[in-house]
Amino acid sequence: HYLSSSAMTWAATGNEAIRERMTAVVSALHECQQAMGSGYLSAFPSEEFDRFEMLKPVWAPYYTIHKIMAGLLDQYTFGGNAQALNMILWMAEYFYNRVQNVIKQYTIVRHWDSLNEEVGGMNDVLYRLYTHSGDRKHLELAHLFDKPCFLGLLAVQADDISDLHANTHIPIVVGAQMRYEVVGDQLYKDMSTFFMDIINSSHSYATGGTSVSEFWTYPKRIASLLQTENEESCTTYNMLKVARNLFRWTKAMVYADYYERALTNGVLGIQRGTEPGVMIYMLPQGKGVSKARSYHGWGTKYDSFWCCYGTATESFAKLGDSIYFQEKGTSPNLYIIQFISSTLTWGAIGFTLRQTVQLPSSVDPFLQVVLEFSALENAKVENEEPTMNVRIPFWTTESATATLNSENLFLPSPGNFLTIKRKWTSGDQMFLSFPVGLRTENVK
């Protein structure tokens, strides 16, 4: 997660100190991999995988391998580090040979049985790697981590995920989504859509989070399970990936709304406001409970090493990755789906878009958004009319307002996009005011 978060932070900020540090970490890991000499890279010995393959008790070795491989791939894709790519290619070769040996020595059933241990998003990172390498071995190995006993339930649209460990399986759905993107397998898109539907309708809290004591329970039975050990932070981290992909494919407002809900509560809410680096494992939902008085409580800045510290480190490095989306096509088409103070270089039209957000408070229950356009220096601005689509959130009221250069705009009802197609000019300013509507949501 550090490799991923540092790469994303550098890509967003250009901070050279971060680049130097992350490059040094990759170089140190490269020395370790070279010393081992087989392509294997981890802090624990490869004998852990002997136990894994013999179905003996072992603590999720592939979970850690996924994090290392994903971090190296992010160092390459976001940081341009070619050494990191060579390292993950060597790792993939090592694990391809291991899995093939298991299948040859036993059967493929033995390999499937071993996936009952937590393996993280091995399928996801291998599909991603295949897009860079074009090596069919990587595609084949990714397929072998598409857990059939779980994905099969989603294929037949059965909400039968109770008693499954939530964060073991959500990354597999993310990998299924990547399979759809890489191979074009429609079934895997449908499976992820169904999965998101059942999580939202039957396994989620009002915060957008899911799981109790890390597991799913029976559909629509969470009302009796509100306590301190709800909504593991890692599950929110991965559910945001699922929602982001679904929005990219469909532009459906429900996924943008979900993303905001889960991000606001399950990411921004897990770090102690006055103590950066102090995180929580779970987000309590019970009556009269608190973040501090739970099984894990607040962690520490330097000594807590929970899985949720890793995902949180990455989550706070990519707060800006789902604010703006540009649709492919002949004419620039921008979607603004999150309201977070930020600056976007909209290179397609030669402008910078600055978003400034004033959050609601108890004395001012309005979310205020200002969007300002300014031309990029020496940019060649095409004589065309780009389209900008601004999300009107479901939680606001019909009293929401919008102006462009002080002229009132007609707003669609909440849950739709405000679409404006025009030739933008430097100095254009849009102002949006969203009253926060009071509502209740029944827990089931």
C-alpha positions as CSV (number, residue, x, y, z in Angstrom):
1,H,0.0,0.0,0.0
2,Y,2.9,2.4,0.6
3,L,4.2,1.8,-2.9
4,S,0.7,2.5,-4.3
5,S,0.0,5.5,-2.1
6,S,3.4,7.1,-2.7
7,A,3.1,6.7,-6.5
8,M,-0.4,8.2,-6.5
9,T,0.7,11.1,-4.3
10,W,3.6,11.9,-6.5
11,A,1.4,11.7,-9.6
12,A,-1.0,14.2,-8.0
13,T,1.5,16.6,-6.5
14,G,4.8,16.2,-8.3
15,N,6.5,16.2,-4.9
16,E,10.2,15.3,-5.6
17,A,10.9,14.2,-2.0
18,I,8.2,11.6,-2.3
19,R,9.6,10.5,-5.7
20,E,13.1,10.0,-4.2
21,R,11.7,8.1,-1.2
22,M,9.5,5.7,-3.2
23,T,12.3,5.1,-5.8
24,A,14.7,4.2,-3.0
25,V,12.1,1.7,-1.6
26,V,11.8,0.1,-5.0
27,S,15.6,-0.1,-5.3
28,A,15.9,-1.7,-1.9
29,L,13.2,-4.3,-2.8
30,H,15.0,-5.0,-6.0
31,E,18.2,-5.8,-4.1
32,C,16.2,-8.3,-2.0
33,Q,14.6,-9.9,-5.0
34,Q,18.0,-10.2,-6.7
35,A,19.5,-11.8,-3.6
36,M,16.7,-14.4,-3.5
37,G,17.3,-15.2,-7.1
38,S,14.0,-16.8,-8.1
39,G,11.7,-13.9,-8.7
40,Y,10.1,-14.4,-5.3
41,L,9.8,-11.3,-3.2
42,S,8.3,-11.1,0.3
43,A,9.4,-10.6,3.9
44,F,8.2,-14.2,4.8
45,P,9.9,-17.3,3.3
46,S,8.4,-19.1,0.3
47,E,7.8,-22.1,2.5
48,E,4.6,-20.4,3.5
49,F,3.3,-21.2,0.1
50,D,4.2,-24.9,0.6
51,R,1.7,-24.9,3.5
52,F,-0.8,-22.9,1.4
53,E,-0.7,-25.4,-1.4
54,M,-1.0,-28.4,1.0
55,L,-4.1,-26.7,2.6
56,K,-2.3,-26.4,5.9
57,P,-2.9,-23.5,8.3
58,V,-1.1,-20.4,7.1
59,W,-1.8,-16.6,7.3
60,A,-2.9,-15.5,3.8
61,P,0.4,-15.3,1.9
62,Y,-1.1,-14.4,-1.4
63,Y,-2.8,-11.4,0.3
64,T,0.6,-9.9,0.9
65,I,1.9,-10.9,-2.5
66,H,-1.0,-9.0,-4.1
67,K,-0.1,-5.9,-2.2
68,I,3.5,-6.0,-3.3
69,M,2.7,-6.7,-6.9
70,A,0.0,-4.0,-7.0
71,G,2.4,-1.5,-5.4
72,L,5.1,-2.3,-7.9
73,L,2.6,-2.0,-10.8
74,D,1.5,1.4,-9.5
75,Q,5.1,2.5,-9.2
76,Y,5.3,1.8,-12.9
77,T,2.0,3.2,-14.1
78,F,1.9,6.3,-11.9
79,G,5.6,6.8,-11.3
80,G,7.2,5.6,-14.5
81,N,9.6,3.3,-12.7
82,A,10.6,0.6,-15.3
83,Q,12.6,-1.3,-12.6
84,A,9.3,-1.9,-10.7
85,L,7.8,-3.4,-13.9
86,N,10.6,-5.8,-14.4
87,M,10.3,-6.9,-10.7
88,I,6.6,-7.7,-11.0
89,L,7.2,-9.5,-14.3
90,W,9.7,-11.7,-12.5
91,M,7.2,-12.3,-9.6
92,A,4.5,-13.2,-12.0
93,E,6.7,-15.8,-13.7
94,Y,7.5,-17.3,-10.3
95,F,3.9,-17.6,-9.2
96,Y,2.8,-18.9,-12.6
97,N,5.2,-21.7,-12.3
98,R,4.1,-22.4,-8.7
99,V,0.4,-22.6,-9.6
100,Q,1.1,-24.8,-12.7
101,N,3.1,-27.1,-10.5
102,V,0.2,-27.5,-8.0
103,I,-2.2,-28.3,-10.9
104,K,0.2,-30.8,-12.4
105,Q,1.2,-32.4,-9.1
106,Y,-2.4,-32.6,-7.7
107,T,-5.3,-31.3,-9.8
108,I,-6.9,-27.9,-10.5
109,V,-9.4,-28.7,-7.8
110,R,-6.5,-28.5,-5.3
111,H,-5.8,-25.0,-6.5
112,W,-9.4,-23.9,-6.3
113,D,-9.6,-25.3,-2.7
114,S,-6.6,-23.3,-1.7
115,L,-8.5,-20.1,-2.7
116,N,-10.6,-20.5,0.4
117,E,-7.8,-18.7,2.0
118,E,-7.7,-14.9,1.6
119,V,-5.7,-14.1,-1.6
120,G,-6.5,-10.4,-2.0
121,G,-6.9,-9.1,-5.6
122,M,-4.5,-11.4,-7.3
123,N,-6.8,-11.7,-10.3
124,D,-7.1,-7.9,-10.5
125,V,-3.4,-7.2,-10.5
126,L,-2.7,-9.9,-13.0
127,Y,-5.3,-8.6,-15.4
128,R,-3.8,-5.2,-15.1
129,L,-0.3,-6.5,-15.6
130,Y,-1.5,-8.3,-18.8
131,T,-2.6,-5.0,-20.3
132,H,1.1,-3.9,-20.1
133,S,2.9,-7.1,-20.9
134,G,0.6,-8.8,-23.4
135,D,2.0,-12.1,-21.9
136,R,-0.7,-14.8,-22.1
137,K,0.7,-16.4,-19.0
138,H,-0.4,-13.4,-17.0
139,L,-3.9,-13.7,-18.5
140,E,-4.1,-17.4,-17.7
141,L,-2.8,-16.9,-14.1
142,A,-5.4,-14.2,-13.6
143,H,-8.2,-16.6,-14.7
144,L,-6.9,-19.1,-12.1
145,F,-7.6,-16.6,-9.3
146,D,-11.2,-15.9,-10.4
147,K,-12.7,-17.9,-7.5
148,P,-15.4,-20.0,-9.1
149,C,-17.4,-21.0,-6.0
150,F,-18.0,-17.3,-5.2
151,L,-18.3,-15.8,-8.7
152,G,-20.6,-18.7,-9.6
153,L,-23.2,-17.4,-7.0
154,L,-23.1,-14.0,-8.7
155,A,-23.4,-15.5,-12.1
156,V,-26.7,-17.1,-11.2
157,Q,-27.7,-14.0,-9.3
158,A,-28.0,-15.6,-5.9
159,D,-27.6,-13.5,-2.8
160,D,-26.0,-16.3,-0.9
161,I,-22.9,-14.4,0.5
162,S,-23.8,-14.7,4.2
163,D,-21.0,-16.1,6.4
164,L,-18.4,-15.2,3.8
165,H,-15.5,-13.0,4.8
166,A,-16.3,-9.7,3.1
167,N,-12.8,-8.4,2.3
168,T,-11.7,-11.8,1.0
169,H,-14.3,-11.6,-1.7
170,I,-14.7,-7.9,-2.7
171,P,-11.3,-7.8,-4.3
172,I,-12.3,-10.8,-6.4
173,V,-15.2,-8.8,-7.7
174,V,-12.8,-5.9,-8.6
175,G,-10.7,-8.5,-10.5
176,A,-13.8,-9.7,-12.3
177,Q,-14.5,-6.2,-13.4
178,M,-10.9,-6.0,-14.8
179,R,-11.6,-9.3,-16.6
180,Y,-14.5,-7.6,-18.3
181,E,-12.4,-4.6,-19.3
182,V,-9.5,-6.7,-20.6
183,V,-11.3,-9.7,-22.2
184,G,-14.7,-8.2,-22.8
185,D,-16.5,-11.0,-21.0
186,Q,-20.0,-9.6,-20.4
187,L,-20.9,-12.1,-17.7
188,Y,-18.2,-10.6,-15.4
189,K,-19.7,-7.1,-15.8
190,D,-23.1,-8.5,-15.0
191,M,-21.8,-10.3,-11.9
192,S,-20.2,-7.1,-10.5
193,T,-23.5,-5.2,-11.2
194,F,-25.5,-7.8,-9.4
195,F,-23.0,-7.8,-6.5
196,M,-23.2,-4.1,-6.1
197,D,-27.0,-4.3,-6.2
198,I,-27.2,-6.8,-3.4
199,I,-24.7,-5.1,-1.2
200,N,-26.6,-1.8,-1.5
201,S,-30.0,-3.3,-1.0
202,S,-29.4,-6.0,1.6
203,H,-25.9,-5.7,3.3
204,S,-25.2,-2.0,3.7
205,Y,-25.5,0.6,6.5
206,A,-26.6,4.2,6.0
207,T,-22.9,5.1,5.8
208,G,-22.5,2.9,2.7
209,G,-20.3,0.4,4.6
210,T,-20.7,-3.3,4.9
211,S,-19.8,-6.3,7.1
212,V,-20.0,-7.1,10.8
213,S,-16.9,-8.5,12.4
214,E,-15.5,-8.7,8.9
215,F,-18.2,-11.0,7.6
216,W,-21.5,-10.7,5.7
217,T,-24.7,-11.9,7.4
218,Y,-28.1,-12.9,5.9
219,P,-29.7,-10.4,3.6
220,K,-31.6,-7.6,5.3
221,R,-30.7,-8.8,8.8
222,I,-28.2,-6.1,9.9
223,A,-30.6,-4.2,12.2
224,S,-29.8,-6.6,15.0
225,L,-26.1,-6.4,14.4
226,L,-25.4,-2.7,15.0
227,Q,-22.4,-2.7,17.4
228,T,-18.8,-1.6,17.5
229,E,-17.4,-4.1,14.9
230,N,-19.2,-2.9,11.8
231,E,-17.9,-1.7,8.5
232,E,-14.3,-2.8,8.3
233,S,-12.4,0.0,6.6
234,C,-10.8,-2.3,4.1
235,T,-14.2,-3.3,2.7
236,T,-15.0,0.3,2.0
237,Y,-11.7,0.8,0.3
238,N,-12.5,-2.0,-2.1
239,M,-16.3,-1.3,-2.5
240,L,-15.2,2.2,-3.8
241,K,-13.3,0.5,-6.5
242,V,-16.4,-1.5,-7.5
243,A,-18.5,1.6,-7.6
244,R,-16.0,3.6,-9.5
245,N,-15.8,1.0,-12.3
246,L,-19.5,0.7,-12.5
247,F,-19.9,4.5,-12.9
248,R,-17.2,4.6,-15.6
249,W,-19.2,2.0,-17.6
250,T,-22.7,3.3,-17.1
251,K,-22.6,6.9,-15.9
252,A,-25.5,5.8,-13.5
253,M,-26.1,8.3,-10.8
254,V,-26.6,5.6,-8.1
255,Y,-22.9,4.7,-8.2
256,A,-21.8,8.3,-7.9
257,D,-24.1,8.8,-5.0
258,Y,-22.8,5.6,-3.4
259,Y,-19.2,6.7,-3.9
260,E,-19.9,10.0,-2.1
261,R,-21.6,8.3,0.8
262,A,-18.9,5.7,1.4
263,L,-16.1,8.2,0.9
264,T,-17.5,10.7,3.3
265,N,-18.2,8.2,6.1
266,G,-15.9,5.3,5.5
267,V,-12.8,7.1,4.4
268,L,-12.9,10.6,5.8
269,G,-14.4,9.2,8.9
270,I,-11.7,6.7,9.8
271,Q,-8.8,9.1,10.5
272,R,-8.7,11.1,13.7
273,G,-9.2,14.7,12.7
274,T,-6.7,16.2,15.1
275,E,-4.1,13.4,14.7
276,P,-3.1,12.6,11.1
277,G,-2.0,9.0,10.9
278,V,-4.3,7.7,13.6
279,M,-6.8,5.4,12.1
280,I,-9.6,3.0,13.1
281,Y,-10.2,-0.6,11.9
282,M,-14.0,-0.6,12.2
283,L,-16.6,2.1,11.9
284,P,-19.0,1.4,14.8
285,Q,-22.8,1.7,14.0
286,G,-24.4,0.7,17.3
287,K,-26.3,2.9,19.7
288,G,-24.2,4.7,22.2
289,V,-20.9,3.3,20.9
290,S,-17.7,5.2,19.9
291,K,-14.7,4.8,17.7
292,A,-12.4,4.9,20.7
293,R,-14.2,2.3,22.8
294,S,-14.2,-0.7,20.4
295,Y,-12.2,-3.9,20.1
296,H,-9.3,-2.1,18.2
297,G,-10.1,1.5,19.1
298,W,-7.9,4.2,17.6
299,G,-4.6,3.0,16.3
300,T,-1.2,4.8,16.7
301,K,0.8,6.8,14.3
302,Y,3.8,4.4,14.0
303,D,3.1,1.1,15.7
304,S,-0.3,-0.1,14.5
305,F,0.0,-2.4,11.5
306,W,-3.5,-3.5,10.7
307,C,-4.6,-4.2,7.2
308,C,-6.9,-1.2,7.5
309,Y,-3.8,1.0,8.0
310,G,-2.5,-0.1,4.6
311,T,-5.8,0.6,2.8
312,A,-6.3,3.9,4.6
313,T,-2.8,5.1,3.6
314,E,-3.8,4.4,0.0
315,S,-7.3,5.9,0.4
316,F,-6.0,9.2,1.6
317,A,-3.6,9.3,-1.3
318,K,-6.3,9.1,-4.0
319,L,-9.1,11.4,-2.7
320,G,-9.0,13.0,-6.1
321,D,-9.3,10.0,-8.3
322,S,-13.1,10.1,-8.7
323,I,-14.0,13.7,-8.8
324,Y,-13.8,14.2,-12.5
325,F,-14.4,11.9,-15.4
326,Q,-13.9,12.6,-19.1
327,E,-15.9,10.6,-21.6
328,K,-14.2,9.4,-24.7
329,G,-15.5,10.8,-27.9
330,T,-15.1,13.4,-30.6
331,S,-16.2,16.3,-28.4
332,P,-14.9,16.9,-24.8
333,N,-17.4,15.7,-22.3
334,L,-16.7,16.2,-18.6
335,Y,-18.5,14.7,-15.6
336,I,-18.1,16.2,-12.1
337,I,-19.5,13.7,-9.6
338,Q,-17.8,14.6,-6.3
339,F,-17.7,17.9,-4.6
340,I,-14.1,18.3,-3.3
341,S,-12.0,21.4,-3.4
342,S,-9.5,20.6,-6.2
343,T,-8.0,21.8,-9.5
344,L,-8.4,20.0,-12.8
345,T,-6.3,20.7,-15.9
346,W,-8.8,20.0,-18.6
347,G,-6.3,19.7,-21.4
348,A,-8.8,18.7,-24.0
349,I,-10.1,22.3,-24.1
350,G,-7.1,24.2,-22.8
351,F,-8.5,25.3,-19.5
352,T,-8.0,24.9,-15.8
353,L,-11.1,24.2,-13.8
354,R,-10.9,25.1,-10.1
355,Q,-13.5,23.7,-7.7
356,T,-13.9,25.3,-4.3
357,V,-16.3,23.7,-1.8
358,Q,-17.8,25.1,1.4
359,L,-19.1,22.3,3.5
360,P,-22.5,22.5,5.3
361,S,-22.6,23.2,9.0
362,S,-25.2,23.2,11.8
363,V,-25.8,27.0,11.2
364,D,-25.5,26.9,7.4
365,P,-27.0,23.6,6.1
366,F,-25.9,24.2,2.5
367,L,-23.2,22.7,0.4
368,Q,-21.8,25.6,-1.7
369,V,-19.7,24.9,-4.8
370,V,-17.9,27.4,-7.0
371,L,-16.5,26.3,-10.4
372,E,-14.0,28.7,-12.1
373,F,-12.5,28.5,-15.5
374,S,-9.1,29.9,-16.6
375,A,-7.3,29.4,-19.8
376,L,-4.0,27.5,-19.7
377,E,-1.0,29.5,-20.7
378,N,-0.1,29.2,-24.4
379,A,-2.9,26.6,-24.8
380,K,-4.5,26.3,-28.2
381,V,-8.2,26.5,-27.5
382,E,-10.3,24.8,-30.1
383,N,-13.4,26.6,-31.4
384,E,-15.9,24.0,-30.1
385,E,-18.5,23.7,-27.3
386,P,-17.4,21.1,-24.7
387,T,-20.1,19.6,-22.4
388,M,-19.9,19.7,-18.6
389,N,-22.2,17.5,-16.5
390,V,-22.5,18.4,-12.8
391,R,-24.1,15.9,-10.5
392,I,-27.2,17.1,-8.6
393,P,-27.0,14.8,-5.5
394,F,-30.0,12.8,-4.4
395,W,-29.8,14.2,-0.9
396,T,-30.5,17.8,-1.8
397,T,-34.0,19.4,-2.3
398,E,-35.9,21.1,-5.1
399,S,-34.6,24.4,-3.6
400,A,-31.1,23.9,-5.0
401,T,-29.9,26.7,-7.2
402,A,-27.2,27.2,-9.8
403,T,-25.9,30.3,-11.6
404,L,-23.4,30.8,-14.5
405,N,-21.8,34.2,-14.6
406,S,-24.6,35.4,-12.3
407,E,-27.4,34.1,-14.6
408,N,-29.8,31.6,-13.1
409,L,-29.7,28.1,-14.6
410,F,-32.6,25.6,-14.7
411,L,-31.7,22.7,-12.4
412,P,-33.0,19.2,-13.0
413,S,-34.4,17.3,-10.0
414,P,-32.0,15.7,-7.5
415,G,-30.4,12.5,-8.8
416,N,-29.7,13.8,-12.3
417,F,-27.0,15.7,-14.1
418,L,-27.0,19.4,-14.9
419,T,-25.7,19.4,-18.4
420,I,-24.2,22.5,-20.0
421,K,-22.8,22.7,-23.6
422,R,-21.1,25.9,-24.5
423,K,-17.9,27.6,-25.5
424,W,-16.2,28.2,-22.2
425,T,-14.1,31.3,-21.7
426,S,-11.5,32.3,-19.2
427,G,-13.3,33.9,-16.2
428,D,-16.5,31.8,-16.4
429,Q,-17.8,31.1,-13.0
430,M,-20.6,28.7,-11.9
431,F,-22.1,28.8,-8.4
432,L,-24.2,25.9,-7.0
433,S,-26.0,25.8,-3.7
434,F,-27.3,22.5,-2.4
435,P,-29.5,22.6,0.7
436,V,-29.1,19.4,2.7
437,G,-32.4,17.7,3.0
438,L,-33.3,16.0,6.3
439,R,-34.3,12.4,5.8
440,T,-34.3,8.9,7.4
441,E,-33.3,5.6,6.0
442,N,-34.7,2.4,7.6
443,V,-32.3,-0.3,8.6
444,K,-33.4,-3.8,7.8
